[in-house]
């Protein structure tokens, strides 16, 4: 808990290292990636448009030359036409003939040629990118269809430097607009995602940190909203988990306090029981037949109570020791249980011992006594509670019977009570959870189930309803005896 209290709570402000800052950076990055994907087709389209503009101007210059008398122009006029068109050479193809219309005095060698008629989209993007990184000084040739169809094909040669300058200017404009659009779009996306995702996640995180500092404080349990999406599911599941954990921790605290109180009570109770045990020994010396009949049972009950107190003090909690197995007849043990509980039951509860006298069990006698006592007392409480609520109901009964199937002894406790409520069945054998009557602790079945499991058996509710409940538990024999029994059967079969 100290570590949780020292842990700093998450800040409400969005830092670059936080979820909001990362979301903003990723949004800007992805928008810029989208703009880059748009940029290259745009710059390629700009280059083609620019070249087609030069083609159109070169065609106008060629038409001016053809319109002149005898197609003869002065050198200065040709230079002006070439300069106005922004080209170095212009030629027209008509049919099978190609005619050079305009050229400079010293036409340069063409470094690379492009045919706009057959250029694909991918090639246009690659050529535009190459033009940006090629550097100045290149002379390129361009072939295209003339806009006014003055010929079949027009070819021009031009210096690429003006094209590169125009492309860089266009690129800067596109990048500037893209940056502005990216910031606007990123800001809008960030605000939307921050409102829809980041703030609820921050609320979940702050609540988990706050709850972790004091899980037993139920006021720190998150209150889920009405959202139906994944955030809403997370809030509802977190609320359920925190509620369960808070209840569990509260229960553990109560159990710890109860364990300490039980240890203190057991210490003083053991002294009281020891005094009662001495008095019972003296009662056993009286010659009265009634006293002689009940004194041994009283002494045996006191011995069990003293031993249980000693175990509680020894382990600091009600942890059961391993069973000390022995073979004993079940019929006599059931009789002892009925004699012990009959004094606590009303006259409207009848007990039946249907255990065969010859049936024996291989178990810890005292622990099986406790199992039967807890189950029978639960049956008595259920019957008497039903009779109190329904005064005209008939007398109840508790029947105990047992049988053996091979190496497993099975014991059944059947009562005529009202049955087990549905809300209790799922936690029937959990401590402090299975109390079906007011004032009950819910420990009887939990103790009985633990003792049966220690023997390798199982305690279960076999049937329940308006006609009563049936509990079954099994007690398998010891493994050593099972093996020796199998060897004896094998020898008998061989003989």
C-alpha positions as CSV (number, residue, x, y, z in Angstrom):
1,X,0.0,0.0,0.0
2,X,2.9,2.3,0.7
3,X,4.2,1.9,-2.8
4,X,0.8,2.7,-4.2
5,X,0.5,5.9,-2.1
6,X,4.0,7.1,-3.3
7,X,3.1,6.6,-6.9
8,X,2.4,9.9,-8.6
9,X,-1.0,10.4,-10.1
10,X,-1.1,11.0,-13.9
11,X,-1.1,14.7,-14.9
12,X,-4.2,16.1,-16.6
13,X,-2.0,18.1,-19.1
14,X,-1.0,16.4,-22.3
15,X,2.8,16.1,-22.5
16,X,4.6,14.9,-25.6
17,X,5.4,11.7,-23.8
18,X,1.8,11.2,-22.9
19,X,-1.0,9.7,-24.9
20,X,-2.3,13.0,-26.1
21,X,1.1,14.2,-27.3
22,X,1.8,10.9,-29.1
23,X,-1.7,11.1,-30.7
24,X,-1.0,14.6,-32.0
25,X,2.4,13.6,-33.4
26,X,1.1,10.5,-35.1
27,X,-1.9,12.4,-36.5
28,X,0.5,15.1,-38.0
29,X,2.8,12.3,-39.3
30,X,0.0,10.4,-41.0
31,X,-1.5,13.5,-42.6
32,X,1.9,14.5,-43.9
33,X,2.4,11.0,-45.3
34,X,-0.9,11.5,-47.1
35,X,0.2,14.8,-48.5
36,X,3.5,13.3,-49.7
37,X,1.6,10.7,-51.5
38,X,-0.4,13.5,-53.2
39,X,2.6,15.6,-53.8
40,X,4.5,13.4,-56.3
41,X,1.5,13.0,-58.7
42,X,0.9,16.7,-58.4
43,X,4.4,17.7,-59.3
44,X,4.4,15.2,-62.1
45,X,1.2,16.7,-63.5
46,X,2.6,20.2,-63.1
47,X,5.7,19.2,-65.2
48,X,3.6,17.7,-68.0
49,X,1.3,20.8,-68.0
50,X,4.4,23.1,-68.1
51,X,5.9,21.1,-71.0
52,X,2.6,21.1,-72.9
53,X,2.6,24.9,-72.5
54,X,6.0,25.0,-74.1
55,X,4.7,22.8,-76.9
56,X,1.8,25.2,-77.5
57,X,4.1,28.2,-77.6
58,X,6.5,26.4,-79.9
59,X,3.7,25.6,-82.3
60,X,2.6,29.3,-82.4
61,X,6.2,30.2,-83.2
62,X,6.3,27.5,-86.0
63,X,3.0,28.9,-87.5
64,X,4.5,32.4,-87.5
65,X,7.4,31.1,-89.5
66,X,5.2,29.3,-92.0
67,X,3.0,32.4,-92.4
68,X,6.0,34.6,-93.3
69,X,6.6,35.3,-97.1
70,X,8.8,32.5,-98.5
71,X,9.1,31.4,-94.9
72,X,12.1,33.7,-94.6
73,X,12.7,35.5,-91.2
74,X,15.7,37.4,-90.0
75,X,18.0,35.9,-87.5
76,X,16.9,38.4,-84.8
77,X,13.2,37.6,-85.3
78,X,13.9,33.9,-85.1
79,X,15.8,34.4,-81.9
80,X,12.9,36.4,-80.5
81,X,10.4,33.7,-81.4
82,X,12.6,31.0,-79.8
83,X,13.1,33.1,-76.7
84,X,9.3,33.8,-76.5
85,X,8.5,30.1,-76.8
86,X,11.2,29.2,-74.3
87,X,12.7,26.5,-76.6
88,X,15.9,25.9,-78.5
89,X,14.6,23.8,-81.5
90,X,11.2,23.3,-83.1
91,X,10.3,20.7,-85.8
92,X,7.0,19.5,-87.2
93,X,6.3,16.1,-88.7
94,X,3.7,15.8,-91.4
95,X,3.1,12.4,-92.7
96,X,6.4,10.8,-93.7
97,X,8.4,14.1,-93.7
98,X,9.9,16.0,-90.9
99,X,10.7,19.7,-91.2
100,X,12.9,21.8,-88.9
101,X,11.1,25.1,-88.4
102,X,13.3,27.0,-85.8
103,X,16.6,26.4,-84.2
104,X,19.3,28.4,-82.5
105,X,22.6,29.1,-84.2
106,X,24.4,26.4,-82.2
107,X,21.8,23.8,-81.2
108,X,23.0,21.7,-78.2
109,X,23.0,17.9,-77.9
110,X,19.9,16.5,-76.2
111,X,20.6,14.8,-72.9
112,X,17.2,13.0,-72.6
113,X,14.1,12.7,-74.6
114,X,10.4,12.4,-73.4
115,X,7.4,11.4,-75.5
116,X,4.3,12.8,-73.8
117,X,2.0,10.7,-76.0
118,X,2.9,7.4,-74.5
119,X,4.0,8.4,-71.0
120,X,2.4,6.4,-68.1
121,X,1.5,7.8,-64.7
122,X,4.3,6.0,-62.9
123,X,6.8,7.1,-65.6
124,X,5.6,10.7,-65.2
125,X,6.2,10.6,-61.4
126,X,9.7,9.1,-61.9
127,X,10.7,11.6,-64.6
128,X,9.5,14.5,-62.3
129,X,11.5,13.2,-59.4
130,X,14.5,12.8,-61.6
131,X,14.2,16.3,-63.0
132,X,14.3,17.7,-59.4
133,X,17.5,16.0,-58.5
134,X,19.3,16.1,-62.0
135,X,20.7,19.6,-61.6
136,X,20.8,22.5,-64.1
137,X,22.5,22.3,-67.6
138,X,20.4,19.5,-69.1
139,X,18.8,19.9,-72.5
140,X,15.8,17.7,-73.0
141,X,13.7,16.9,-76.1
142,X,9.9,16.6,-75.9
143,X,7.5,15.0,-78.4
144,X,3.8,15.5,-78.4
145,X,0.8,16.2,-80.6
146,X,0.4,19.8,-81.5
147,X,-2.6,21.5,-79.8
148,X,-4.0,23.0,-83.1
149,X,-3.1,20.0,-85.2
150,X,-0.7,22.0,-87.5
151,X,1.1,18.7,-88.0
152,X,1.0,15.1,-86.9
153,X,3.8,15.5,-84.3
154,X,5.8,18.4,-82.9
155,X,9.3,18.0,-81.4
156,X,11.0,20.6,-79.3
157,X,14.3,20.9,-77.5
158,X,14.7,23.2,-74.5
159,X,16.8,23.9,-71.4
160,X,15.5,22.1,-68.4
161,X,16.6,24.8,-65.9
162,X,13.4,27.0,-66.2
163,X,11.3,23.9,-65.7
164,X,13.2,22.9,-62.6
165,X,12.9,26.4,-61.2
166,X,9.1,26.3,-61.8
167,X,8.8,22.9,-60.3
168,X,10.7,24.0,-57.1
169,X,8.4,27.0,-56.8
170,X,5.3,24.8,-57.2
171,X,6.7,22.2,-54.7
172,X,7.3,24.9,-52.1
173,X,3.7,26.2,-52.6
174,X,2.3,22.6,-52.3
175,X,4.4,21.9,-49.2
176,X,3.3,25.1,-47.6
177,X,-0.4,24.5,-48.3
178,X,0.1,20.8,-47.3
179,X,1.7,21.9,-44.0
180,X,-1.2,24.2,-43.2
181,X,-3.8,21.6,-44.2
182,X,-2.0,19.0,-42.2
183,X,-2.0,21.2,-39.1
184,X,-5.7,22.0,-39.5
185,X,-6.7,18.3,-40.2
186,X,-4.4,17.0,-37.5
187,X,-5.8,19.5,-35.0
188,X,-9.4,18.5,-35.8
189,X,-8.6,14.8,-35.7
190,X,-6.7,15.3,-32.4
191,X,-9.5,17.2,-30.8
192,X,-12.0,14.5,-31.9
193,X,-9.8,11.6,-30.8
194,X,-8.8,13.3,-27.6
195,X,-12.5,13.9,-26.7
196,X,-13.6,10.4,-27.7
197,X,-10.6,8.3,-26.6
198,X,-7.9,10.0,-24.7
199,X,-10.1,11.7,-22.0
200,X,-12.0,8.5,-21.2
201,X,-8.7,6.6,-21.1
202,X,-7.2,9.2,-18.8
203,X,-10.2,8.9,-16.6
204,X,-9.8,5.1,-16.4
205,X,-6.1,5.5,-15.6
206,X,-6.7,8.1,-12.9
207,X,-9.4,5.9,-11.3
208,X,-7.2,2.8,-11.3
209,X,-4.3,4.7,-9.6
210,X,-6.7,6.2,-7.1
211,X,-8.4,2.9,-6.4
212,X,-5.0,1.2,-6.1
213,X,-4.1,3.6,-3.3
214,X,-7.0,2.4,-1.1
215,X,-8.9,-0.6,-2.6
216,X,-11.1,-0.9,0.4
217,X,-12.6,2.6,-0.1
218,X,-15.8,1.9,-2.1
219,X,-16.1,5.6,-3.0
220,X,-13.2,5.2,-5.3
221,X,-14.9,2.6,-7.5
222,X,-15.4,3.9,-11.0
223,X,-19.0,4.9,-12.0
224,X,-19.5,3.6,-15.5
225,X,-21.1,5.9,-18.1
226,X,-23.7,5.1,-20.7
227,X,-21.4,4.5,-23.6
228,X,-22.0,1.3,-25.6
229,X,-18.6,1.1,-27.3
230,X,-15.4,-0.6,-26.1
231,X,-14.7,2.3,-23.6
232,X,-18.1,1.7,-22.0
233,X,-17.4,-2.0,-21.8
234,X,-14.1,-1.3,-20.1
235,X,-15.7,1.0,-17.6
236,X,-18.4,-1.5,-16.7
237,X,-15.9,-4.4,-16.4
238,X,-13.6,-2.2,-14.3
239,X,-16.5,-1.3,-12.1
240,X,-17.3,-5.0,-11.6
241,X,-13.7,-6.0,-11.0
242,X,-13.2,-3.2,-8.4
243,X,-16.4,-4.0,-6.6
244,X,-15.4,-7.7,-6.4
245,X,-11.9,-6.8,-5.3
246,X,-13.1,-4.3,-2.7
247,X,-15.6,-6.8,-1.2
248,X,-12.9,-9.5,-1.2
249,X,-10.4,-7.3,0.6
250,X,-13.0,-6.3,3.1
251,X,-13.9,-9.9,3.7
252,X,-10.2,-10.8,4.1
253,X,-9.8,-8.0,6.7
254,X,-12.8,-9.3,8.6
255,X,-11.4,-12.8,8.4
256,X,-8.1,-11.7,9.7
257,X,-9.8,-9.9,12.6
258,X,-12.0,-12.9,13.2
259,X,-8.9,-15.2,13.2
260,X,-7.3,-13.1,15.9
261,X,-10.5,-13.0,18.0
262,X,-10.9,-16.8,17.6
263,X,-7.3,-17.4,18.8
264,X,-7.9,-15.2,21.9
265,X,-11.2,-16.9,22.6
266,X,-9.8,-20.4,22.1
267,X,-7.1,-19.7,24.6
268,X,-9.5,-18.9,27.4
269,X,-12.1,-21.4,26.2
270,X,-9.5,-24.2,26.4
271,X,-8.9,-23.4,30.1
272,X,-12.7,-23.4,30.8
273,X,-13.1,-26.7,28.9
274,X,-10.2,-28.2,30.9
275,X,-12.0,-27.3,34.2
276,X,-15.2,-28.8,32.8
277,X,-13.3,-32.0,31.8
278,X,-12.1,-32.4,35.4
279,X,-15.6,-32.0,36.7
280,X,-16.9,-34.6,34.2
281,X,-14.3,-37.1,35.4
282,X,-15.6,-36.8,38.9
283,X,-19.2,-37.2,37.6
284,X,-18.1,-40.5,36.0
285,X,-17.4,-41.8,39.5
286,X,-21.0,-41.5,40.6
287,X,-22.9,-44.9,40.6
288,X,-26.1,-43.4,39.2
289,X,-26.9,-45.4,35.9
290,X,-28.0,-42.3,34.1
291,X,-24.8,-40.5,35.0
292,X,-22.8,-43.5,33.9
293,X,-24.6,-43.5,30.6
294,X,-24.1,-39.9,29.6
295,X,-20.7,-39.1,31.4
296,X,-18.5,-40.9,28.7
297,X,-20.3,-39.0,25.9
298,X,-19.8,-35.7,27.8
299,X,-16.1,-36.4,28.3
300,X,-15.7,-37.4,24.6
301,X,-17.3,-34.1,23.5
302,X,-15.1,-32.1,25.9
303,X,-12.0,-33.9,24.5
304,X,-12.9,-33.0,21.0
305,X,-13.6,-29.4,22.0
306,X,-10.2,-29.1,23.8
307,X,-8.3,-30.7,20.9
308,X,-10.0,-28.2,18.4
309,X,-9.0,-25.2,20.6
310,X,-5.4,-26.5,20.8
311,X,-5.2,-26.9,17.0
312,X,-6.6,-23.4,16.5
313,X,-4.0,-21.9,18.8
314,X,-1.2,-24.0,17.3
315,X,-1.8,-22.9,13.7
316,X,-3.2,-19.5,14.4
317,X,-6.1,-20.3,12.1
318,X,-8.7,-23.1,11.7
319,X,-6.5,-25.2,9.4
320,X,-7.4,-28.8,9.7
321,X,-4.6,-31.3,10.5
322,X,-4.2,-34.4,8.2
323,X,-6.7,-37.1,9.1
324,X,-5.5,-39.8,11.5
325,X,-7.2,-42.8,9.8
326,X,-8.5,-45.9,11.5
327,X,-11.1,-48.4,10.7
328,X,-14.3,-48.0,12.8
329,X,-18.0,-48.9,12.4
330,X,-20.1,-46.1,11.0
331,X,-23.3,-47.2,12.8
332,X,-21.9,-46.4,16.3
333,X,-20.5,-43.0,15.1
334,X,-23.9,-42.0,13.7
335,X,-25.5,-43.0,17.0
336,X,-23.1,-40.7,18.8
337,X,-24.0,-37.8,16.4
338,X,-27.7,-38.4,16.9
339,X,-27.3,-38.5,20.7
340,X,-25.4,-35.3,20.6
341,X,-27.7,-33.3,18.4
342,X,-31.0,-34.7,19.7
343,X,-30.8,-32.6,22.9
344,X,-30.7,-29.4,20.7
345,X,-33.5,-30.4,18.4
346,X,-37.2,-29.9,19.1
347,X,-39.6,-32.8,19.6
348,X,-40.9,-32.3,16.0
349,X,-37.7,-33.7,14.4
350,X,-37.2,-37.5,14.1
351,X,-33.9,-39.1,13.4
352,X,-33.3,-42.4,11.5
353,X,-30.0,-44.3,11.6
354,X,-30.2,-46.6,8.5
355,X,-26.5,-47.4,8.4
356,X,-25.8,-51.2,8.4
357,X,-24.1,-52.2,11.7
358,X,-21.4,-54.1,9.8
359,X,-20.4,-51.2,7.6
360,X,-17.0,-49.7,8.5
361,X,-15.1,-46.7,7.2
362,X,-11.4,-46.0,7.0
363,X,-11.1,-42.4,8.2
364,X,-10.4,-40.0,11.0
365,X,-13.2,-40.8,13.4
366,X,-13.3,-37.3,15.0
367,X,-13.3,-35.5,11.7
368,X,-16.1,-37.6,10.3
369,X,-18.0,-37.0,13.5
370,X,-17.6,-33.2,12.8
371,X,-18.7,-33.6,9.2
372,X,-21.9,-35.5,10.2
373,X,-22.6,-33.1,13.1
374,X,-22.4,-30.1,10.8
375,X,-24.6,-31.6,8.2
376,X,-27.2,-32.9,10.7
377,X,-27.3,-29.6,12.5
378,X,-27.9,-27.8,9.2
379,X,-30.7,-30.1,8.5
380,X,-32.2,-29.5,11.9
381,X,-32.0,-25.7,11.5
382,X,-33.7,-25.9,8.0
383,X,-36.5,-28.1,9.3
384,X,-37.1,-26.0,12.5
385,X,-37.0,-22.7,10.6
386,X,-39.6,-24.1,8.1
387,X,-41.8,-25.2,11.0
388,X,-41.5,-21.9,12.7
389,X,-42.7,-20.1,9.5
390,X,-45.4,-22.7,8.9
391,X,-46.9,-23.8,12.3
392,X,-49.2,-26.4,10.7
393,X,-46.5,-28.2,8.9
394,X,-45.9,-31.9,9.7
395,X,-43.0,-33.2,11.8
396,X,-39.6,-33.3,10.1
397,X,-37.1,-36.1,9.8
398,X,-33.4,-36.6,9.2
399,X,-32.2,-39.9,7.7
400,X,-28.6,-41.1,7.6
401,X,-27.7,-44.1,5.6
402,X,-24.4,-45.4,4.2
403,X,-23.2,-48.1,1.8
404,X,-19.9,-49.2,0.3
405,X,-19.0,-49.6,-3.4
406,X,-15.6,-51.3,-3.5
407,X,-13.1,-49.3,-1.6
408,X,-15.3,-46.2,-1.3
409,X,-17.8,-45.6,1.6
410,X,-20.7,-43.3,0.7
411,X,-22.8,-41.6,3.4
412,X,-26.1,-39.9,2.7
413,X,-27.9,-37.3,4.9
414,X,-31.5,-36.7,3.8
415,X,-33.8,-34.2,5.5
416,X,-37.4,-33.1,4.9
417,X,-36.7,-29.4,5.1
418,X,-37.7,-26.7,2.5
419,X,-34.6,-27.2,0.4
420,X,-31.6,-24.9,-0.4
421,X,-32.4,-21.4,-1.8
422,X,-31.2,-20.8,-5.4
423,X,-29.1,-17.8,-4.4
424,X,-27.0,-19.9,-2.0
425,X,-26.4,-23.0,-4.2
426,X,-23.5,-21.4,-6.3
427,X,-21.5,-20.7,-3.1
428,X,-22.8,-23.5,-0.9
429,X,-19.4,-24.7,0.3
430,X,-17.7,-21.3,0.6
431,X,-16.9,-19.9,4.1
432,X,-19.3,-17.1,5.2
433,X,-21.2,-17.3,1.9
434,X,-23.6,-20.2,2.4
435,X,-25.6,-19.1,5.4
436,X,-29.2,-19.9,4.4
437,X,-30.8,-18.9,7.7
438,X,-30.7,-15.7,9.7
439,X,-28.0,-15.8,12.4
440,X,-26.0,-18.6,10.6
441,X,-22.3,-18.2,10.0
442,X,-22.0,-20.2,6.8
443,X,-19.1,-22.2,8.2
444,X,-20.7,-25.6,8.7
445,X,-20.7,-26.8,5.1
446,X,-17.3,-25.2,4.4
447,X,-15.7,-27.1,7.3
448,X,-17.4,-30.3,6.3
449,X,-16.3,-30.0,2.7
450,X,-12.7,-29.3,3.8
451,X,-12.6,-32.3,6.0
452,X,-14.0,-34.6,3.3
453,X,-11.5,-33.3,0.8
454,X,-8.7,-34.1,3.2
455,X,-9.8,-37.7,3.1
456,X,-9.7,-37.7,-0.7
457,X,-13.5,-37.7,-1.0
458,X,-16.1,-35.3,-2.2
459,X,-19.1,-33.6,-0.5
460,X,-21.9,-32.5,-2.8
461,X,-25.6,-31.5,-2.8
462,X,-27.2,-34.5,-4.5
463,X,-30.8,-33.2,-4.6
464,X,-32.8,-30.3,-3.2
465,X,-36.4,-29.1,-3.5
466,X,-39.7,-28.6,-1.7
467,X,-39.4,-32.2,-0.3
468,X,-36.0,-31.6,1.3
469,X,-32.3,-31.8,0.6
470,X,-29.9,-34.7,0.2
471,X,-26.2,-34.4,0.8
472,X,-23.7,-37.1,-0.2
473,X,-20.1,-37.5,0.7
474,X,-17.6,-40.2,-0.1
475,X,-14.6,-41.6,1.9
476,X,-12.2,-43.7,-0.1
477,X,-10.0,-46.1,1.8
478,X,-6.3,-45.5,2.2
479,X,-4.0,-46.1,-0.8
480,X,-1.9,-48.6,1.1
481,X,-4.9,-50.7,2.0
482,X,-6.2,-50.5,-1.5
483,X,-2.9,-51.9,-2.9
484,X,-2.8,-54.7,-0.3
485,X,-6.4,-55.6,-1.0
486,X,-5.6,-55.8,-4.7
487,X,-2.6,-58.0,-4.0
488,X,-4.8,-60.3,-1.9
489,X,-7.4,-60.5,-4.6
490,X,-4.7,-61.3,-7.2
491,X,-3.2,-64.1,-5.0
492,X,-6.7,-65.6,-4.4
493,X,-7.3,-65.5,-8.2
494,X,-3.9,-67.2,-8.8
495,X,-4.6,-69.8,-6.2
